[in-house]
């Protein structure tokens, strides 16, 4: 199912590379056997050569993402961080979210 869903996105968005990351990448060797054939089978012919990169994920990655959100939020005048950004800004200035 993941391969088929990803193929649908690749067919619409046409990225140069698909990056798989998250907590489940530690078990990627088990997922790859079903993912790769499903992905390739459901891609349009011109997109079947899209590269798939799998990045490892650990607690450090979570911490880096959280730190990036906190550090970038004060400079997010347009509100691109959405609700999470609003909550971070509220904590930074000491008001209740």
Biopython code that builds the backbone (N, CA, C, O; Angstrom):
import numpy as np
from Bio.PDB.StructureBuilder import StructureBuilder

atoms = [
    (1, "UNK", "N", (0.829, -1.196, 0.000)),
    (1, "UNK", "CA", (0.000, 0.000, 0.000)),
    (1, "UNK", "C", (0.873, 1.259, 0.000)),
    (1, "UNK", "O", (0.554, 2.242, -0.669)),
    (2, "UNK", "N", (1.970, 1.222, 0.751)),
    (2, "UNK", "CA", (2.854, 2.389, 0.794)),
    (2, "UNK", "C", (3.463, 2.660, -0.578)),
    (2, "UNK", "O", (3.554, 3.813, -0.999)),
    (3, "UNK", "N", (3.878, 1.610, -1.273)),
    (3, "UNK", "CA", (4.453, 1.774, -2.605)),
    (3, "UNK", "C", (3.445, 2.331, -3.598)),
    (3, "UNK", "O", (3.780, 3.200, -4.403)),
    (4, "UNK", "N", (2.217, 1.838, -3.546)),
    (4, "UNK", "CA", (1.172, 2.326, -4.452)),
    (4, "UNK", "C", (0.832, 3.784, -4.162)),
    (4, "UNK", "O", (0.688, 4.582, -5.088)),
    (5, "UNK", "N", (0.703, 4.138, -2.886)),
    (5, "UNK", "CA", (0.382, 5.518, -2.522)),
    (5, "UNK", "C", (1.508, 6.457, -2.925)),
    (5, "UNK", "O", (1.262, 7.553, -3.430)),
    (6, "UNK", "N", (2.739, 6.028, -2.701)),
    (6, "UNK", "CA", (3.893, 6.851, -3.072)),
    (6, "UNK", "C", (3.952, 7.034, -4.585)),
    (6, "UNK", "O", (4.284, 8.116, -5.070)),
    (7, "UNK", "N", (3.632, 5.977, -5.332)),
    (7, "UNK", "CA", (3.619, 6.076, -6.792)),
    (7, "UNK", "C", (2.603, 7.121, -7.253)),
    (7, "UNK", "O", (2.870, 7.880, -8.185)),
    (8, "UNK", "N", (1.453, 7.159, -6.608)),
    (8, "UNK", "CA", (0.453, 8.168, -6.970)),
    (8, "UNK", "C", (0.980, 9.579, -6.776)),
    (8, "UNK", "O", (0.753, 10.455, -7.610)),
    (9, "UNK", "N", (1.681, 9.794, -5.678)),
    (9, "UNK", "CA", (2.265, 11.117, -5.433)),
    (9, "UNK", "C", (3.363, 11.443, -6.438)),
    (9, "UNK", "O", (3.443, 12.566, -6.938)),
    (10, "UNK", "N", (4.199, 10.469, -6.728)),
    (10, "UNK", "CA", (5.282, 10.686, -7.693)),
    (10, "UNK", "C", (4.703, 11.003, -9.067)),
    (10, "UNK", "O", (5.223, 11.872, -9.768)),
    (11, "UNK", "N", (3.635, 10.315, -9.464)),
    (11, "UNK", "CA", (3.012, 10.577, -10.757)),
    (11, "UNK", "C", (2.455, 11.991, -10.851)),
    (11, "UNK", "O", (2.446, 12.583, -11.930)),
    (12, "UNK", "N", (1.993, 12.534, -9.739)),
    (12, "UNK", "CA", (1.404, 13.876, -9.748)),
    (12, "UNK", "C", (2.467, 14.960, -9.554)),
    (12, "UNK", "O", (2.472, 15.959, -10.274)),
    (13, "UNK", "N", (3.356, 14.768, -8.596)),
    (13, "UNK", "CA", (4.318, 15.812, -8.212)),
    (13, "UNK", "C", (5.589, 15.769, -9.062)),
    (13, "UNK", "O", (6.213, 16.810, -9.269)),
    (14, "UNK", "N", (5.990, 14.594, -9.560)),
    (14, "UNK", "CA", (7.169, 14.391, -10.388)),
    (14, "UNK", "C", (8.469, 14.849, -9.710)),
    (14, "UNK", "O", (9.187, 15.688, -10.253)),
    (15, "UNK", "N", (8.772, 14.299, -8.523)),
    (15, "UNK", "CA", (10.029, 14.676, -7.855)),
    (15, "UNK", "C", (11.226, 13.983, -8.503)),
    (15, "UNK", "O", (11.067, 12.988, -9.211)),
    (16, "UNK", "N", (12.415, 14.508, -8.259)),
    (16, "UNK", "CA", (13.633, 13.867, -8.753)),
    (16, "UNK", "C", (14.027, 12.697, -7.877)),
    (16, "UNK", "O", (14.662, 11.752, -8.347)),
    (17, "UNK", "N", (13.655, 12.753, -6.599)),
    (17, "UNK", "CA", (14.013, 11.701, -5.656)),
    (17, "UNK", "C", (12.910, 11.562, -4.613)),
    (17, "UNK", "O", (12.266, 12.545, -4.247)),
    (18, "UNK", "N", (12.697, 10.347, -4.141)),
    (18, "UNK", "CA", (11.759, 10.079, -3.061)),
    (18, "UNK", "C", (12.609, 9.776, -1.830)),
    (18, "UNK", "O", (13.441, 8.869, -1.856)),
    (19, "UNK", "N", (12.402, 10.527, -0.759)),
    (19, "UNK", "CA", (13.162, 10.326, 0.469)),
    (19, "UNK", "C", (12.245, 9.694, 1.504)),
    (19, "UNK", "O", (11.203, 10.250, 1.851)),
    (20, "UNK", "N", (12.647, 8.526, 1.991)),
    (20, "UNK", "CA", (11.904, 7.816, 3.024)),
    (20, "UNK", "C", (12.653, 8.027, 4.329)),
    (20, "UNK", "O", (13.840, 7.716, 4.424)),
    (21, "UNK", "N", (11.972, 8.546, 5.321)),
    (21, "UNK", "CA", (12.604, 8.699, 6.630)),
    (21, "UNK", "C", (11.562, 8.603, 7.714)),
    (21, "UNK", "O", (10.370, 8.768, 7.455)),
    (22, "UNK", "N", (11.992, 8.345, 8.893)),
    (22, "UNK", "CA", (11.089, 8.218, 10.025)),
    (22, "UNK", "C", (11.483, 7.022, 10.879)),
    (22, "UNK", "O", (12.476, 6.344, 10.613)),
    (23, "UNK", "N", (10.701, 6.785, 11.884)),
    (23, "UNK", "CA", (11.028, 5.734, 12.847)),
    (23, "UNK", "C", (11.089, 4.345, 12.227)),
    (23, "UNK", "O", (11.844, 3.497, 12.704)),
    (24, "UNK", "N", (10.328, 4.095, 11.196)),
    (24, "UNK", "CA", (10.267, 2.772, 10.592)),
    (24, "UNK", "C", (11.437, 2.416, 9.709)),
    (24, "UNK", "O", (11.525, 1.277, 9.251)),
    (25, "UNK", "N", (12.343, 3.347, 9.450)),
    (25, "UNK", "CA", (13.448, 3.045, 8.545)),
    (25, "UNK", "C", (14.413, 2.015, 9.111)),
    (25, "UNK", "O", (15.180, 1.424, 8.350)),
    (26, "UNK", "N", (14.401, 1.782, 10.395)),
    (26, "UNK", "CA", (15.260, 0.746, 10.972)),
    (26, "UNK", "C", (14.861, -0.631, 10.442)),
    (26, "UNK", "O", (15.697, -1.533, 10.384)),
    (27, "UNK", "N", (13.609, -0.802, 10.060)),
    (27, "UNK", "CA", (13.122, -2.067, 9.517)),
    (27, "UNK", "C", (12.949, -2.012, 7.997)),
    (27, "UNK", "O", (12.229, -2.832, 7.428)),
    (28, "UNK", "N", (13.598, -1.058, 7.341)),
    (28, "UNK", "CA", (13.397, -0.865, 5.913)),
    (28, "UNK", "C", (13.723, -2.116, 5.102)),
    (28, "UNK", "O", (13.083, -2.355, 4.078)),
    (29, "UNK", "N", (14.673, -2.903, 5.514)),
    (29, "UNK", "CA", (15.017, -4.113, 4.762)),
    (29, "UNK", "C", (13.795, -5.020, 4.591)),
    (29, "UNK", "O", (13.673, -5.711, 3.580)),
    (30, "UNK", "N", (12.900, -5.018, 5.565)),
    (30, "UNK", "CA", (11.683, -5.836, 5.491)),
    (30, "UNK", "C", (10.619, -5.169, 4.607)),
    (30, "UNK", "O", (9.856, -5.854, 3.926)),
    (31, "UNK", "N", (10.573, -3.863, 4.622)),
    (31, "UNK", "CA", (9.564, -3.137, 3.848)),
    (31, "UNK", "C", (9.924, -3.059, 2.372)),
    (31, "UNK", "O", (9.044, -3.080, 1.513)),
    (32, "UNK", "N", (11.226, -2.969, 2.075)),
    (32, "UNK", "CA", (11.689, -2.744, 0.703)),
    (32, "UNK", "C", (11.165, -3.811, -0.261)),
    (32, "UNK", "O", (10.829, -3.498, -1.403)),
    (33, "UNK", "N", (11.092, -5.059, 0.186)),
    (33, "UNK", "CA", (10.680, -6.147, -0.704)),
    (33, "UNK", "C", (9.265, -5.966, -1.239)),
    (33, "UNK", "O", (8.968, -6.432, -2.339)),
    (34, "UNK", "N", (8.398, -5.316, -0.506)),
    (34, "UNK", "CA", (7.053, -5.036, -0.989)),
    (34, "UNK", "C", (6.926, -3.647, -1.592)),
    (34, "UNK", "O", (6.150, -3.435, -2.525)),
    (35, "UNK", "N", (7.693, -2.697, -1.054)),
    (35, "UNK", "CA", (7.586, -1.302, -1.478)),
    (35, "UNK", "C", (8.091, -1.095, -2.904)),
    (35, "UNK", "O", (7.377, -0.549, -3.746)),
    (36, "UNK", "N", (9.310, -1.527, -3.173)),
    (36, "UNK", "CA", (9.934, -1.258, -4.478)),
    (36, "UNK", "C", (9.115, -1.803, -5.650)),
    (36, "UNK", "O", (8.844, -1.048, -6.585)),
    (37, "UNK", "N", (8.709, -3.075, -5.647)),
    (37, "UNK", "CA", (7.918, -3.573, -6.792)),
    (37, "UNK", "C", (6.576, -2.843, -6.937)),
    (37, "UNK", "O", (6.149, -2.559, -8.056)),
    (38, "UNK", "N", (5.915, -2.542, -5.827)),
    (38, "UNK", "CA", (4.630, -1.842, -5.903)),
    (38, "UNK", "C", (4.819, -0.426, -6.434)),
    (38, "UNK", "O", (4.031, 0.045, -7.254)),
    (39, "UNK", "N", (5.854, 0.244, -5.971)),
    (39, "UNK", "CA", (6.136, 1.605, -6.441)),
    (39, "UNK", "C", (6.376, 1.595, -7.948)),
    (39, "UNK", "O", (5.727, 2.335, -8.688)),
    (40, "UNK", "N", (7.304, 0.763, -8.400)),
    (40, "UNK", "CA", (7.674, 0.732, -9.821)),
    (40, "UNK", "C", (6.497, 0.304, -10.710)),
    (40, "UNK", "O", (6.339, 0.820, -11.816)),
    (41, "UNK", "N", (5.686, -0.624, -10.238)),
    (41, "UNK", "CA", (4.561, -1.109, -11.039)),
    (41, "UNK", "C", (3.482, -0.051, -11.238)),
    (41, "UNK", "O", (2.759, -0.090, -12.234)),
    (42, "UNK", "N", (3.361, 0.888, -10.312)),
    (42, "UNK", "CA", (2.295, 1.878, -10.391)),
    (42, "UNK", "C", (2.764, 3.260, -10.859)),
    (42, "UNK", "O", (1.984, 4.212, -10.883)),
    (43, "UNK", "N", (4.040, 3.360, -11.229)),
    (43, "UNK", "CA", (4.537, 4.620, -11.773)),
    (43, "UNK", "C", (4.270, 4.694, -13.271)),
    (43, "UNK", "O", (4.260, 3.673, -13.959)),
    (44, "UNK", "N", (4.053, 5.908, -13.771)),
    (44, "UNK", "CA", (3.914, 6.090, -15.209)),
    (44, "UNK", "C", (5.279, 5.821, -15.851)),
    (44, "UNK", "O", (6.310, 6.049, -15.219)),
    (45, "UNK", "N", (5.297, 5.341, -17.089)),
    (45, "UNK", "CA", (6.559, 4.922, -17.719)),
    (45, "UNK", "C", (7.693, 5.946, -17.632)),
    (45, "UNK", "O", (8.841, 5.556, -17.422)),
    (46, "UNK", "N", (7.418, 7.193, -17.780)),
    (46, "UNK", "CA", (8.469, 8.213, -17.749)),
    (46, "UNK", "C", (9.027, 8.492, -16.367)),
    (46, "UNK", "O", (10.009, 9.221, -16.229)),
    (47, "UNK", "N", (8.420, 7.928, -15.358)),
    (47, "UNK", "CA", (8.846, 8.210, -13.981)),
    (47, "UNK", "C", (9.402, 6.976, -13.263)),
    (47, "UNK", "O", (9.726, 7.052, -12.078)),
    (48, "UNK", "N", (9.512, 5.864, -13.951)),
    (48, "UNK", "CA", (9.921, 4.616, -13.294)),
    (48, "UNK", "C", (11.372, 4.599, -12.830)),
    (48, "UNK", "O", (11.777, 3.693, -12.102)),
    (49, "UNK", "N", (12.152, 5.581, -13.240)),
    (49, "UNK", "CA", (13.547, 5.609, -12.819)),
    (49, "UNK", "C", (13.787, 6.553, -11.631)),
    (49, "UNK", "O", (14.937, 6.851, -11.309)),
    (50, "UNK", "N", (12.732, 7.019, -10.987)),
    (50, "UNK", "CA", (12.893, 7.929, -9.855)),
    (50, "UNK", "C", (13.713, 7.230, -8.758)),
    (50, "UNK", "O", (13.488, 6.061, -8.442)),
    (51, "UNK", "N", (14.652, 7.964, -8.198)),
    (51, "UNK", "CA", (15.513, 7.413, -7.146)),
    (51, "UNK", "C", (14.763, 7.380, -5.816)),
    (51, "UNK", "O", (13.959, 8.263, -5.519)),
    (52, "UNK", "N", (15.038, 6.354, -5.028)),
    (52, "UNK", "CA", (14.467, 6.233, -3.690)),
    (52, "UNK", "C", (15.620, 6.215, -2.693)),
    (52, "UNK", "O", (16.470, 5.326, -2.737)),
    (53, "UNK", "N", (15.650, 7.191, -1.800)),
    (53, "UNK", "CA", (16.684, 7.286, -0.771)),
    (53, "UNK", "C", (16.044, 7.024, 0.580)),
    (53, "UNK", "O", (14.986, 7.572, 0.888)),
    (54, "UNK", "N", (16.681, 6.191, 1.386)),
    (54, "UNK", "CA", (16.188, 5.899, 2.731)),
    (54, "UNK", "C", (17.194, 6.466, 3.720)),
    (54, "UNK", "O", (18.370, 6.104, 3.700)),
    (55, "UNK", "N", (16.724, 7.355, 4.586)),
    (55, "UNK", "CA", (17.598, 7.964, 5.583)),
    (55, "UNK", "C", (17.274, 7.389, 6.954)),
    (55, "UNK", "O", (16.112, 7.161, 7.290)),
    (56, "UNK", "N", (18.303, 7.163, 7.723)),
    (56, "UNK", "CA", (18.088, 6.626, 9.069)),
    (56, "UNK", "C", (17.440, 7.686, 9.954)),
    (56, "UNK", "O", (17.493, 8.880, 9.659)),
    (57, "UNK", "N", (16.838, 7.235, 11.023)),
    (57, "UNK", "CA", (16.109, 8.131, 11.917)),
    (57, "UNK", "C", (16.357, 7.676, 13.344)),
    (57, "UNK", "O", (16.260, 6.487, 13.650)),
    (58, "UNK", "N", (16.672, 8.604, 14.201)),
    (58, "UNK", "CA", (16.873, 8.275, 15.607)),
    (58, "UNK", "C", (16.394, 9.444, 16.458)),
    (58, "UNK", "O", (15.863, 10.423, 15.933)),
    (59, "UNK", "N", (16.579, 9.345, 17.750)),
    (59, "UNK", "CA", (16.109, 10.406, 18.644)),
    (59, "UNK", "C", (16.782, 11.745, 18.366)),
    (59, "UNK", "O", (16.195, 12.797, 18.619)),
    (60, "UNK", "N", (17.997, 11.713, 17.853)),
    (60, "UNK", "CA", (18.689, 12.959, 17.515)),
    (60, "UNK", "C", (17.925, 13.706, 16.426)),
    (60, "UNK", "O", (17.851, 14.935, 16.457)),
    (61, "UNK", "N", (17.364, 12.988, 15.478)),
    (61, "UNK", "CA", (16.605, 13.621, 14.402)),
    (61, "UNK", "C", (15.373, 14.339, 14.939)),
    (61, "UNK", "O", (15.050, 15.443, 14.500)),
    (62, "UNK", "N", (14.685, 13.707, 15.892)),
    (62, "UNK", "CA", (13.528, 14.362, 16.514)),
    (62, "UNK", "C", (13.965, 15.655, 17.204)),
    (62, "UNK", "O", (13.316, 16.692, 17.061)),
    (63, "UNK", "N", (15.065, 15.586, 17.949)),
    (63, "UNK", "CA", (15.552, 16.757, 18.679)),
    (63, "UNK", "C", (15.945, 17.879, 17.721)),
    (63, "UNK", "O", (15.661, 19.048, 17.983)),
    (64, "UNK", "N", (16.598, 17.528, 16.615)),
    (64, "UNK", "CA", (16.987, 18.543, 15.642)),
    (64, "UNK", "C", (15.763, 19.198, 15.016)),
    (64, "UNK", "O", (15.743, 20.412, 14.814)),
    (65, "UNK", "N", (14.747, 18.404, 14.708)),
    (65, "UNK", "CA", (13.526, 18.974, 14.133)),
    (65, "UNK", "C", (12.820, 19.906, 15.102)),
    (65, "UNK", "O", (12.347, 20.973, 14.711)),
    (66, "UNK", "N", (12.748, 19.507, 16.365)),
    (66, "UNK", "CA", (12.112, 20.361, 17.375)),
    (66, "UNK", "C", (12.896, 21.648, 17.565)),
    (66, "UNK", "O", (12.308, 22.724, 17.670)),
    (67, "UNK", "N", (14.220, 21.545, 17.610)),
    (67, "UNK", "CA", (15.053, 22.738, 17.777)),
    (67, "UNK", "C", (14.906, 23.670, 16.581)),
    (67, "UNK", "O", (14.850, 24.889, 16.745)),
    (68, "UNK", "N", (14.842, 23.103, 15.378)),
    (68, "UNK", "CA", (14.678, 23.934, 14.184)),
    (68, "UNK", "C", (13.358, 24.691, 14.222)),
    (68, "UNK", "O", (13.306, 25.865, 13.855)),
    (69, "UNK", "N", (12.292, 24.027, 14.662)),
    (69, "UNK", "CA", (10.987, 24.688, 14.767)),
    (69, "UNK", "C", (11.041, 25.844, 15.756)),
    (69, "UNK", "O", (10.549, 26.934, 15.466)),
    (70, "UNK", "N", (11.631, 25.615, 16.914)),
    (70, "UNK", "CA", (11.709, 26.660, 17.943)),
    (70, "UNK", "C", (12.568, 27.813, 17.473)),
    (70, "UNK", "O", (12.205, 28.972, 17.674)),
    (71, "UNK", "N", (13.708, 27.522, 16.848)),
    (71, "UNK", "CA", (14.611, 28.592, 16.420)),
    (71, "UNK", "C", (14.064, 29.391, 15.239)),
    (71, "UNK", "O", (14.339, 30.585, 15.126)),
    (72, "UNK", "N", (13.296, 28.753, 14.362)),
    (72, "UNK", "CA", (12.781, 29.446, 13.187)),
    (72, "UNK", "C", (11.493, 30.211, 13.453)),
    (72, "UNK", "O", (11.200, 31.179, 12.751)),
    (73, "UNK", "N", (10.730, 29.805, 14.436)),
    (73, "UNK", "CA", (9.407, 30.380, 14.668)),
    (73, "UNK", "C", (9.406, 31.887, 14.926)),
    (73, "UNK", "O", (8.539, 32.572, 14.385)),
    (74, "UNK", "N", (10.321, 32.441, 15.715)),
    (74, "UNK", "CA", (10.272, 33.890, 15.927)),
    (74, "UNK", "C", (10.439, 34.702, 14.646)),
    (74, "UNK", "O", (10.040, 35.866, 14.596)),
    (75, "UNK", "N", (11.020, 34.106, 13.617)),
    (75, "UNK", "CA", (11.250, 34.808, 12.362)),
    (75, "UNK", "C", (10.187, 34.494, 11.313)),
    (75, "UNK", "O", (10.310, 34.914, 10.163)),
    (76, "UNK", "N", (9.150, 33.762, 11.699)),
    (76, "UNK", "CA", (8.102, 33.318, 10.792)),
    (76, "UNK", "C", (6.946, 34.312, 10.795)),
    (76, "UNK", "O", (5.873, 34.025, 11.327)),
    (77, "UNK", "N", (7.167, 35.470, 10.205)),
    (77, "UNK", "CA", (6.146, 36.523, 10.206)),
    (77, "UNK", "C", (4.907, 36.128, 9.410)),
    (77, "UNK", "O", (3.805, 36.588, 9.708)),
    (78, "UNK", "N", (5.080, 35.283, 8.402)),
    (78, "UNK", "CA", (3.949, 34.889, 7.550)),
    (78, "UNK", "C", (3.122, 33.771, 8.163)),
    (78, "UNK", "O", (2.047, 33.454, 7.655)),
    (79, "UNK", "N", (3.599, 33.167, 9.243)),
    (79, "UNK", "CA", (2.850, 32.098, 9.887)),
    (79, "UNK", "C", (2.916, 30.769, 9.172)),
    (79, "UNK", "O", (1.991, 29.965, 9.282)),
    (80, "UNK", "N", (4.000, 30.516, 8.431)),
    (80, "UNK", "CA", (4.137, 29.278, 7.674)),
    (80, "UNK", "C", (4.174, 28.042, 8.565)),
    (80, "UNK", "O", (3.841, 26.950, 8.105)),
    (81, "UNK", "N", (4.569, 28.185, 9.828)),
    (81, "UNK", "CA", (4.647, 27.040, 10.743)),
    (81, "UNK", "C", (3.272, 26.635, 11.266)),
    (81, "UNK", "O", (3.153, 25.630, 11.966)),
    (82, "UNK", "N", (2.254, 27.387, 10.942)),
    (82, "UNK", "CA", (0.890, 27.029, 11.320)),
    (82, "UNK", "C", (0.648, 27.001, 12.815)),
    (82, "UNK", "O", (1.201, 27.810, 13.561)),
    (83, "UNK", "N", (-0.183, 26.062, 13.250)),
    (83, "UNK", "CA", (-0.586, 25.952, 14.654)),
    (83, "UNK", "C", (0.606, 25.662, 15.554)),
    (83, "UNK", "O", (0.697, 26.211, 16.652)),
    (84, "UNK", "N", (1.524, 24.805, 15.106)),
    (84, "UNK", "CA", (2.707, 24.517, 15.925)),
    (84, "UNK", "C", (3.517, 25.784, 16.164)),
    (84, "UNK", "O", (3.993, 26.018, 17.275)),
    (85, "UNK", "N", (3.671, 26.589, 15.144)),
    (85, "UNK", "CA", (4.399, 27.848, 15.294)),
    (85, "UNK", "C", (3.713, 28.786, 16.268)),
    (85, "UNK", "O", (4.372, 29.451, 17.067)),
    (86, "UNK", "N", (2.395, 28.839, 16.203)),
    (86, "UNK", "CA", (1.652, 29.696, 17.128)),
    (86, "UNK", "C", (1.869, 29.243, 18.568)),
    (86, "UNK", "O", (2.064, 30.067, 19.461)),
    (87, "UNK", "N", (1.834, 27.929, 18.790)),
    (87, "UNK", "CA", (2.052, 27.406, 20.138)),
    (87, "UNK", "C", (3.470, 27.701, 20.628)),
    (87, "UNK", "O", (3.662, 28.052, 21.792)),
    (88, "UNK", "N", (4.459, 27.561, 19.752)),
    (88, "UNK", "CA", (5.840, 27.848, 20.141)),
    (88, "UNK", "C", (5.989, 29.321, 20.471)),
    (88, "UNK", "O", (6.610, 29.666, 21.476)),
    (89, "UNK", "N", (5.423, 30.208, 19.632)),
    (89, "UNK", "CA", (5.511, 31.657, 19.903)),
    (89, "UNK", "C", (4.877, 31.998, 21.236)),
    (89, "UNK", "O", (5.409, 32.820, 21.983)),
    (90, "UNK", "N", (3.749, 31.379, 21.544)),
    (90, "UNK", "CA", (3.070, 31.653, 22.817)),
    (90, "UNK", "C", (3.949, 31.254, 23.999)),
    (90, "UNK", "O", (4.014, 31.969, 24.999)),
    (91, "UNK", "N", (4.611, 30.137, 23.885)),
    (91, "UNK", "CA", (5.518, 29.710, 24.972)),
    (91, "UNK", "C", (6.736, 30.615, 25.085)),
    (91, "UNK", "O", (7.197, 30.911, 26.187)),
    (92, "UNK", "N", (7.255, 31.054, 23.943)),
    (92, "UNK", "CA", (8.439, 31.899, 23.973)),
    (92, "UNK", "C", (8.177, 33.243, 24.641)),
    (92, "UNK", "O", (9.051, 33.779, 25.322)),
    (93, "UNK", "N", (6.975, 33.789, 24.448)),
    (93, "UNK", "CA", (6.680, 35.072, 25.073)),
    (93, "UNK", "C", (5.984, 34.924, 26.416)),
    (93, "UNK", "O", (5.671, 35.919, 27.070)),
    (94, "UNK", "N", (5.741, 33.690, 26.827)),
    (94, "UNK", "CA", (5.210, 33.441, 28.169)),
    (94, "UNK", "C", (3.709, 33.595, 28.328)),
    (94, "UNK", "O", (3.220, 33.829, 29.434)),
    (95, "UNK", "N", (2.973, 33.465, 27.229)),
    (95, "UNK", "CA", (1.513, 33.519, 27.332)),
    (95, "UNK", "C", (0.949, 32.115, 27.186)),
    (95, "UNK", "O", (1.610, 31.220, 26.659)),
    (96, "UNK", "N", (-0.253, 31.936, 27.647)),
    (96, "UNK", "CA", (-0.903, 30.623, 27.526)),
    (96, "UNK", "C", (-1.269, 30.381, 26.076)),
    (96, "UNK", "O", (-1.779, 31.287, 25.418)),
    (97, "UNK", "N", (-1.024, 29.179, 25.555)),
    (97, "UNK", "CA", (-1.375, 28.882, 24.160)),
    (97, "UNK", "C", (-2.822, 28.805, 24.051)),
    (97, "UNK", "O", (-3.348, 28.565, 22.964)),
]
sb = StructureBuilder()
sb.init_structure("model")
sb.init_model(0)
sb.init_chain("A")
sb.init_seg("    ")
for serial, (resi, resn, name, xyz) in enumerate(atoms, 1):
    if name == "N":
        sb.init_residue(resn, " ", resi, " ")
    sb.init_atom(name, np.array(xyz, "f"), 0.0, 1.0, " ", f" {name:<3s}", serial, name[0])
structure = sb.get_structure()
